[in-house]
Amino acid sequence: MKTITRYLADKANRVALGLGILIMATGLSGCGFVSKTTKTPIERLDLSSSSSVMGEVQQGLTAEDYDPKSLKNPAKVGLSETESKQLGCNIRDRFDRGATLAYNFDNQQSRLSFHLGLNGPSLGDPTQMKFKSVLIRFTHKFSKPPESKREKCRFQSNFQGLIGSAYNEFFVRNNYTVWQELRSKLK
C-alpha cells in the first residue's frame, strides 16, 4: 500500500511541476511592457491633411526628433524615491507575497492566482525538493475597495505574485529600483 501511495505522490509531484512550468511559461510570455510616452515625431505627422501628403516639408522638427535614443524625457516607470517615502513603502511592500504567480484583470476586481507549497530541502537530503500543495484560485471582489498601502507601493502591472512582482521590480522598473533603495539604506 505504501508503494502505491508513494508512486501516486511521485506522479502528482511531476504533474504539478509540469503544470507550474506551463503556467509560468504562458504567463510570463505576455509580460511585455508597452511604454506610454508621448507620440514620436513620425506619429505626430498628420498624413490625412493635404499639406503633408502633397510633399510639403513640416517645419520645426530636427534630425534629433526622429532618433528614439535622443528622447529627453524617458518614460517614468515606477514610483520615485520621494513618492515611495511619502507612502511609507519598504522593500517588503514592493513584492506580492500572496501567491506564487498571479494575474490581476484590468478591472482590478478579478484575480487568477497560482500557489505552490513546497517541502524544501532537509539536512538529511538537501537535493530533495517536493511539492506539498498546488492550488489555482480565482477570486472576484464584487465591490472595488480602495487600494491599500502595499498595492500603491507595488509596480502597476497585471502580473503580480512573487514571480510577477519580482520580474516587475528587477527587469521593468527603471525609477528608484530595489538596488537603489538597498544602496541608500546601506549608506
Secondary structure as the mmCIF struct_conf table of DSSP 4:
data_model
#
loop_
_struct_conf.conf_type_id
_struct_conf.id
_struct_conf.beg_label_comp_id
_struct_conf.beg_label_asym_id
_struct_conf.beg_label_seq_id
_struct_conf.end_label_comp_id
_struct_conf.end_label_asym_id
_struct_conf.end_label_seq_id
HELX_RH_AL_P HELX_RH_AL_P1 LYS A 2 LEU A 28
TURN_TY1_P TURN_TY1_P1 SER A 29 GLY A 30
HELX_LH_PP_P HELX_LH_PP_P1 THR A 37 THR A 40
HELX_RH_AL_P HELX_RH_AL_P2 PRO A 41 ARG A 44
TURN_TY1_P TURN_TY1_P2 LEU A 47 SER A 48
BEND BEND1 SER A 49 SER A 49
HELX_RH_AL_P HELX_RH_AL_P3 SER A 50 VAL A 53
TURN_TY1_P TURN_TY1_P3 MET A 54 GLY A 55
HELX_LH_PP_P HELX_LH_PP_P2 GLU A 56 GLN A 58
TURN_TY1_P TURN_TY1_P4 GLN A 59 GLY A 60
HELX_RH_3T_P HELX_RH_3T_P1 ALA A 63 TYR A 66
HELX_RH_3T_P HELX_RH_3T_P2 PRO A 68 SER A 70
BEND BEND2 LYS A 72 ASN A 73
HELX_LH_PP_P HELX_LH_PP_P3 PRO A 74 LYS A 76
BEND BEND3 GLY A 78 GLY A 78
HELX_RH_AL_P HELX_RH_AL_P4 GLU A 81 LEU A 87
TURN_TY1_P TURN_TY1_P5 GLY A 88 GLY A 88
HELX_RH_3T_P HELX_RH_3T_P3 ILE A 91 ARG A 94
BEND BEND4 PHE A 95 PHE A 95
TURN_TY1_P TURN_TY1_P6 ARG A 97 GLY A 98
BEND BEND5 THR A 100 THR A 100
STRN STRN1 LEU A 101 ASN A 104
TURN_TY1_P TURN_TY1_P7 ASP A 106 ASN A 107
BEND BEND6 GLN A 108 GLN A 109
STRN STRN2 SER A 110 ASN A 119
BEND BEND7 LEU A 123 GLY A 124
TURN_TY1_P TURN_TY1_P8 PRO A 126 THR A 127
STRN STRN3 LYS A 130 HIS A 140
BEND BEND8 PHE A 142 SER A 143
HELX_LH_PP_P HELX_LH_PP_P4 PRO A 145 SER A 148
HELX_RH_AL_P HELX_RH_AL_P5 LYS A 149 CYS A 153
BEND BEND9 ARG A 154 ARG A 154
BEND BEND10 ASN A 158 ASN A 158
STRN STRN4 PHE A 159 GLN A 160
HELX_RH_AL_P HELX_RH_AL_P6 GLY A 161 TYR A 167
HELX_RH_PI_P HELX_RH_PI_P1 ASN A 168 VAL A 172
BEND BEND11 ASN A 175 TYR A 176
HELX_RH_AL_P HELX_RH_AL_P7 VAL A 178 LEU A 186
#
